[in-house]
Amino acid sequence: MKKLGIAVGVIVGVFVLLLVFKNTLIKMGVEKGTKKVTGLELDIGDIDVRLLDSKVGIIDMKLLNPETFPDKVMINIAELLIDFELTSFFKDRAHFEIVELNLKELMVVRNKKRKLNISALKSVSEKMEEKKDPIKEKKGGESTRSHN
């Protein structure tokens, strides 16, 4: 009986900690997930996720340019508010009641190699597929030659 009480106490303690630190954990997850998917750094000032109200609020979110670009920031969002219908995520499409975006800055530039910074938003896996697929490269090369 004593072991059951300890187990319940630990479970309740973990649950309380998750509730207290959920915004911090979600912020870290979004920042790391963005880095993993796009290869770009994302910096979020503050995030407030309310699952019961189905609302997400983000303040001071910056997506940084790749290192090959002189400007540090690609996208600077002062504030983002999303009010969504939670049950719609389990259906065919998501339904957003409100999406408010206070865009402070959007910088689209080319680097010295003439590549646009926004092309870095492709996922890392898509970029790897393009590099690994010799058929696409060969077809691209042949089609370029045939038009000249």
NORPE-V761041 format. One record per backbone hydrogen bond with DSSP energy under -0.5 kcal/mol. CO is the residue of the C=O (numbers start at 1). NH is the residue of the N-H. E is the energy in kcal/mol with one decimal. If there is no record, write none. Layout:
# NORPE-V761041
[[CO & NH & E] [CO & NH & E]]
This chain:
# NORPE-V761041
[[1 & 5 & -1.8] [2 & 6 & -2.0] [3 & 7 & -2.5] [4 & 8 & -2.6] [5 & 9 & -2.3] [6 & 10 & -2.5] [7 & 11 & -2.5] [8 & 12 & -2.7] [9 & 13 & -2.5] [10 & 14 & -2.7] [11 & 15 & -2.3] [12 & 16 & -2.5] [13 & 17 & -2.4] [14 & 18 & -2.5] [15 & 19 & -2.1] [16 & 20 & -2.5] [17 & 21 & -2.7] [18 & 22 & -0.6] [21 & 25 & -2.6] [22 & 26 & -2.8] [23 & 27 & -2.5] [24 & 28 & -2.4] [25 & 29 & -2.3] [26 & 30 & -2.7] [27 & 31 & -2.4] [28 & 32 & -2.6] [29 & 33 & -2.6] [30 & 34 & -2.4] [31 & 35 & -1.8] [32 & 36 & -2.2] [33 & 37 & -2.5] [34 & 38 & -2.8] [34 & 39 & -0.7] [34 & 40 & -0.7] [35 & 39 & -1.3] [37 & 124 & -3.9] [41 & 64 & -2.7] [42 & 44 & -0.5] [43 & 62 & -2.9] [46 & 59 & -2.8] [48 & 50 & -0.6] [48 & 57 & -2.4] [49 & 51 & -0.6] [50 & 54 & -1.0] [50 & 55 & -2.3] [54 & 84 & -2.6] [55 & 50 & -3.2] [56 & 82 & -2.9] [57 & 48 & -2.8] [58 & 80 & -2.7] [59 & 45 & -0.8] [59 & 46 & -2.0] [60 & 45 & -2.1] [61 & 77 & -3.4] [62 & 43 & -3.0] [62 & 64 & -0.6] [63 & 74 & -2.8] [63 & 75 & -1.8] [66 & 69 & -1.7] [72 & 65 & -2.5] [74 & 107 & -3.3] [75 & 63 & -2.6] [75 & 77 & -0.5] [76 & 78 & -0.6] [76 & 104 & -2.1] [76 & 105 & -2.0] [77 & 61 & -2.8] [78 & 60 & -2.4] [79 & 102 & -3.1] [80 & 58 & -3.0] [81 & 100 & -2.9] [82 & 56 & -2.6] [82 & 84 & -0.5] [83 & 97 & -2.1] [83 & 98 & -1.9] [84 & 86 & -0.8] [85 & 88 & -1.1] [85 & 89 & -0.5] [85 & 95 & -0.5] [86 & 89 & -1.4] [87 & 90 & -1.4] [88 & 91 & -1.3] [94 & 96 & -0.5] [95 & 85 & -2.7] [95 & 97 & -0.6] [98 & 83 & -2.9] [100 & 81 & -2.6] [101 & 103 & -0.9] [102 & 78 & -2.0] [102 & 79 & -1.1] [102 & 104 & -0.6] [105 & 76 & -3.1] [106 & 108 & -0.6] [107 & 109 & -0.6] [109 & 117 & -2.3] [111 & 114 & -2.0] [115 & 111 & -1.9] [116 & 119 & -0.8] [117 & 120 & -1.6] [118 & 121 & -1.7] [119 & 122 & -1.2] [123 & 127 & -2.0] [124 & 128 & -2.4] [125 & 129 & -2.2] [126 & 130 & -2.0] [127 & 131 & -1.7] [128 & 132 & -2.1] [129 & 133 & -1.7] [132 & 134 & -1.2] [133 & 137 & -1.5] [134 & 138 & -2.7] [135 & 139 & -3.0] [136 & 140 & -2.7] [137 & 141 & -2.4] [138 & 142 & -2.8] [139 & 143 & -2.9] [140 & 144 & -1.6] [141 & 145 & -1.9] [142 & 146 & -2.4] [143 & 147 & -1.1] [144 & 148 & -0.6] [145 & 148 & -0.9]]
